[in-house]
Amino acid sequence: MRKKVVLACVECGSRNYSTTSNKKTQTERLELKKYCRTCGMQTIHRETK
């Protein structure tokens, strides 16, 4: 029951990463702190629709 998810930077909005998420156990949006190449620093990346 894992689905592909795209992560977008909160600061600049660029979609940098993709990962998988279990939709049965995790109902809210996934948030991870990742490195953004456009911002040049670690920012929060949130799951997009």
SVG drawing of the C-alpha trace seen along z (x, -y; Angstrom):
<svg xmlns="http://www.w3.org/2000/svg" viewBox="-5 -31 29 33">
<polyline fill="none" stroke="black" stroke-width="0.4" points="0.0,0.0 2.9,-2.4 2.5,-5.3 5.0,-7.5 5.2,-11.0 7.0,-14.2 8.6,-16.5 8.7,-20.3 10.7,-22.9 8.7,-25.2 10.9,-28.3 11.3,-28.3 8.7,-25.7 11.0,-23.6 10.3,-19.9 13.6,-18.2 12.9,-14.8 10.6,-11.8 10.0,-9.0 7.3,-6.5 4.9,-6.7 2.5,-4.2 -1.0,-5.7 -2.6,-3.4 -0.4,-4.3 0.4,-7.9 -2.7,-10.0 -1.2,-13.5 1.4,-15.1 5.0,-14.0 7.5,-16.7 11.3,-16.1 14.3,-18.4 16.3,-18.0 19.0,-20.0 17.6,-22.3 20.0,-23.1 18.2,-26.3 18.2,-27.7 21.6,-26.4 20.6,-25.2 18.6,-22.6 14.9,-23.5 11.6,-21.7 10.3,-19.7 6.6,-18.9 4.6,-16.3 2.7,-17.8 -0.6,-16.8"/>
</svg>
